[in-house]
Amino acid sequence: MDTVTRGRPRSTEADTAITRATLELLEEAGYSRLTMAGVAERAGVSTATLYRRVSSKEDLVVGALAALVPDRPAVDTGTLVGDLTETLGRAAETLSGSRGRLLLGVSGETLRHPLLGDAVRTRLAGPFRDNLAAMLRRAVTRGEIPLPADIDLAVSVILGPLHYRLLVSGEPLTAGLVDRLVPMLVRALEGEPT
């Protein structure tokens, strides 16, 4: 049975304007001072239009942050070294520059705003962690590493150095860093770096 769509089709221009306005206001004012009404005004849309697209401030912000991450296929180079190099290179690229500063600012807000933290973990961090866990399982299947006793902890070991540099030391996330880091990670996972 055919279904009839009611109302006007959703405007991609409005979606783009909302995302841009959200990111701009996050950068200018931070999460705490960002409001749905402020985003609607900056985007040039009604609050009704905004609420038809998102149900909460957390969903709005996480959706806008997701737009900062390029939509790419999951990494599977056939080797753990290749997978780690490509994945961490992508992560370093995403976290560098203004995008990294914006993500850093929102990361700090997740401690004060549990609903934001839950949304970030579910929609952004969760899928990334799942991809890394799958990468480790493929490496185990290929015989490159033994099965980690705690795969979630192994994923944290992989991501920890980038987060430390981003959140604590302020050192740059460069391709050279990834090239030096990957052999250390492979050894930590009890594999043989090549």
C-alpha positions as CSV (number, residue, x, y, z in Angstrom):
1,M,0.0,0.0,0.0
2,D,1.4,3.4,-0.9
3,T,1.7,6.0,1.8
4,V,1.0,9.6,1.2
5,T,3.5,12.1,2.5
6,R,1.8,15.1,4.1
7,G,3.2,18.7,4.3
8,R,6.1,20.3,2.6
9,P,9.3,18.4,2.0
10,R,12.0,19.1,4.5
11,S,14.3,21.9,3.4
12,T,18.0,21.0,3.2
13,E,18.8,24.7,3.2
14,A,17.2,25.0,6.6
15,D,19.1,21.9,7.8
16,T,22.4,23.5,6.7
17,A,21.5,26.8,8.2
18,I,20.6,25.2,11.6
19,T,23.9,23.2,11.7
20,R,26.0,26.2,10.8
21,A,24.2,28.4,13.4
22,T,24.6,25.8,16.1
23,L,28.3,25.4,15.4
24,E,28.8,29.2,15.3
25,L,27.0,29.7,18.6
26,L,28.8,26.9,20.2
27,E,32.1,28.5,19.3
28,E,31.0,32.0,20.3
29,A,29.1,31.3,23.5
30,G,29.6,27.7,24.5
31,Y,27.1,25.0,25.2
32,S,25.7,26.5,28.4
33,R,24.6,29.8,26.8
34,L,23.4,28.2,23.5
35,T,19.6,28.2,23.2
36,M,17.2,26.7,20.8
37,A,15.7,30.2,20.2
38,G,19.1,31.6,19.5
39,V,19.9,28.9,17.0
40,A,16.6,29.4,15.3
41,E,17.1,33.2,15.1
42,R,20.7,32.8,13.7
43,A,19.6,30.2,11.2
44,G,16.7,32.3,10.0
45,V,14.1,29.6,10.8
46,S,11.2,29.5,13.2
47,T,11.5,27.6,16.5
48,A,8.7,25.3,15.3
49,T,10.9,24.4,12.3
50,L,13.8,23.7,14.6
51,Y,11.7,21.6,17.0
52,R,10.4,19.5,14.1
53,R,14.0,18.5,13.4
54,V,15.3,18.0,16.9
55,S,13.6,17.4,20.2
56,S,16.3,18.8,22.5
57,K,19.3,21.0,22.8
58,E,21.5,17.9,23.3
59,D,20.3,16.4,20.0
60,L,20.8,19.7,18.2
61,V,24.4,20.0,19.4
62,V,25.3,16.3,18.8
63,G,23.8,16.4,15.3
64,A,25.8,19.5,14.5
65,L,29.0,18.0,15.9
66,A,28.4,14.9,13.8
67,A,28.4,17.1,10.7
68,L,32.0,18.0,11.5
69,V,33.1,14.4,11.0
70,P,33.4,13.4,7.4
71,D,31.2,10.5,6.4
72,R,33.7,7.8,5.4
73,P,33.5,4.0,5.2
74,A,34.9,2.0,8.1
75,V,38.6,1.3,7.9
76,D,39.7,-2.2,6.9
77,T,43.2,-2.1,5.3
78,G,43.8,-5.8,6.0
79,T,46.4,-5.2,8.8
80,L,46.3,-3.8,12.3
81,V,49.1,-1.4,11.6
82,G,47.3,-0.1,8.5
83,D,43.9,0.1,10.4
84,L,45.4,2.0,13.3
85,T,47.4,4.4,11.1
86,E,44.3,5.3,9.0
87,T,41.9,5.5,11.9
88,L,44.1,7.5,14.2
89,G,45.1,9.7,11.2
90,R,41.5,10.4,10.6
91,A,40.8,11.1,14.3
92,A,43.8,13.5,14.5
93,E,42.6,15.3,11.4
94,T,39.1,15.7,12.9
95,L,40.4,16.8,16.3
96,S,42.8,19.4,14.9
97,G,42.2,23.1,14.4
98,S,38.9,24.8,15.1
99,R,37.0,21.5,15.0
100,G,39.1,20.1,17.8
101,R,38.7,23.3,19.9
102,L,34.9,23.0,19.5
103,L,34.9,19.3,20.4
104,L,37.1,20.0,23.3
105,G,34.7,22.7,24.6
106,V,31.8,20.3,24.3
107,S,33.8,17.6,26.0
108,G,34.1,19.8,29.1
109,E,30.4,20.5,29.1
110,T,29.5,16.7,29.2
111,L,30.6,16.6,32.8
112,R,28.2,19.3,33.8
113,H,25.4,18.2,31.5
114,P,24.7,14.5,31.8
115,L,22.1,14.4,29.0
116,L,24.7,16.0,26.6
117,G,27.3,13.4,27.8
118,D,24.8,10.6,27.1
119,A,24.0,11.9,23.7
120,V,27.7,12.3,22.8
121,R,28.6,8.8,24.0
122,T,25.7,7.3,22.2
123,R,25.8,9.1,18.8
124,L,29.5,10.0,18.4
125,A,31.8,8.1,20.6
126,G,29.8,4.8,20.6
127,P,30.0,4.0,16.9
128,F,33.7,5.0,16.8
129,R,34.5,2.7,19.8
130,D,32.5,-0.1,18.1
131,N,34.6,0.3,14.9
132,L,37.8,0.1,16.9
133,A,36.6,-3.0,18.7
134,A,35.7,-4.6,15.4
135,M,39.2,-3.7,14.1
136,L,40.8,-5.4,17.1
137,R,38.7,-8.5,16.6
138,R,39.7,-8.7,12.9
139,A,43.4,-8.4,14.0
140,V,42.8,-11.3,16.5
141,T,41.2,-13.4,13.7
142,R,44.2,-12.7,11.4
143,G,46.6,-13.8,14.3
144,E,48.2,-10.3,14.6
145,I,47.4,-10.0,18.3
146,P,46.0,-12.2,21.1
147,L,42.4,-11.4,22.2
148,P,42.6,-8.6,24.7
149,A,41.3,-9.6,28.1
150,D,39.2,-6.3,28.1
151,I,38.5,-5.0,24.6
152,D,36.9,-1.8,25.9
153,L,40.1,-1.1,27.8
154,A,42.2,-1.8,24.7
155,V,40.1,0.7,22.8
156,S,40.8,3.3,25.6
157,V,44.5,2.6,25.3
158,I,44.3,3.3,21.6
159,L,42.4,6.6,22.0
160,G,44.1,7.7,25.2
161,P,47.1,9.4,23.7
162,L,45.1,11.6,21.3
163,H,42.7,12.6,24.1
164,Y,45.6,13.4,26.4
165,R,47.2,15.7,23.9
166,L,43.9,17.3,23.0
167,L,42.6,17.8,26.6
168,V,45.8,18.0,28.8
169,S,49.1,18.8,27.1
170,G,47.8,20.8,24.1
171,E,50.4,19.3,21.8
172,P,49.5,19.1,18.2
173,L,47.9,16.0,16.7
174,T,50.1,15.3,13.6
175,A,50.6,12.6,11.1
176,G,54.1,12.2,12.6
177,L,52.6,11.6,16.0
178,V,50.4,8.8,14.5
179,D,53.4,7.2,12.8
180,R,55.3,7.1,16.1
181,L,52.3,6.0,18.1
182,V,51.1,3.1,16.1
183,P,54.1,0.8,16.8
184,M,53.8,1.5,20.5
185,L,50.1,0.6,20.4
186,V,50.8,-2.6,18.5
187,R,53.4,-3.6,21.1
188,A,50.9,-2.7,23.9
189,L,48.4,-5.0,22.3
190,E,51.1,-7.7,22.2
191,G,51.5,-7.7,18.5
192,E,54.6,-7.3,16.3
193,P,55.0,-3.8,14.9
194,T,56.1,-3.7,11.2
